Amino acid sequence: MLLSSSLLAFALQVGPNPVTLPPTDGHQELRDRNPRVEDQETAQNPASEWLVECLDLLEQDASRAHTMAQIQRIGTVGPERVLANHCLGLAASELGLWEDAISAFEAARDETPDAEMQLKARFGTMAGNAALASANLPRADAILRRAKSDAQSAASAPLQAIAATDLARVLVALEQADAALAELDLATSLQPDNAESWLLKATLLRRLERLEEAQPAIERASELSPSDPLVGLEAGIIALFSGREEAARASWQSVIDLDPDGPAAQIAQNYLAQISAPPPQNQP
């Protein structure tokens, strides 16, 4: 049984793709949702209406959404059960119940028909991110590799790039830097306009002390997302390690100017203070 076009549209509006090489909010994409009733067909579909209600509860009462989704999936089958697991996984993520989230997203993936490989890939990526958030790296690795395969079967370059980027995060945590870099190379080739992948690639290349390769990667990230403070922070680090202190200062100052009270500005202030501090004096 295929998901109807309206239900599929709702499910695809909730994106995957978190967790972290640079210091980002690793679970934001798990919570990235803004479903709205777009057409009359969706508005008249009871399953769609239930999903809207469940998703709208997530921020104000995630526990209630979690309970609602559990109840909804008990007596349902097919697309309705997929959507119940979808909202259950999101509610569990909001509550930090990562095992519940993994199980719900994997169930949604497994119960999605094979004809909907794109949706399978998306649910799989969300399950992999939940596994990474729970620090279960081997499980995250296995789930994301399957999600990447699903995306390839769906001929979806964007979803394959997302899965590859998230897999790179896992591989970095597993201290498999070369394999992680290969995944980021794939992600940036499949989705060359995604600033996050370029940022992660630049960060990893810098950590590998391959500064000449890190520089064009961070420049590309900056072109795509010039107001992203994380890009500015990383650009400054790469500049400093490359011996360009003034460029580093300018980059960090731009982060401060962008949002003086934000957390990235505090980090930039600390960096500037460190390079401005006098060197320690040798004690007699």
Secondary structure, DSSP 8 states (H G I E B T S, - for coil): ----HHHHHHHHTS------SSS--TTGGGG-------SHHHHT-HHHHHHHHHHHHHHH-HHHHHHHHHHHHHT--HHHHHHHHHHHHHHHHHHT-HHHHHHHHHHHHHHS-TT-HHHHHHHHHHHHHHHHHTT-HHHHHHHHHHHHHHHHHTT-HHHHHHHHHHHHHHHHHTT-HHHHHHHHHHHHHH-TT-HHHHHHHHHHHHHTT-HHHHHHHHHHHHHH-TT-HHHHHHHHHHHHHTT-HHHHHHHHHHHHHH-TTSHHHHHHHHHHHHHHS-------
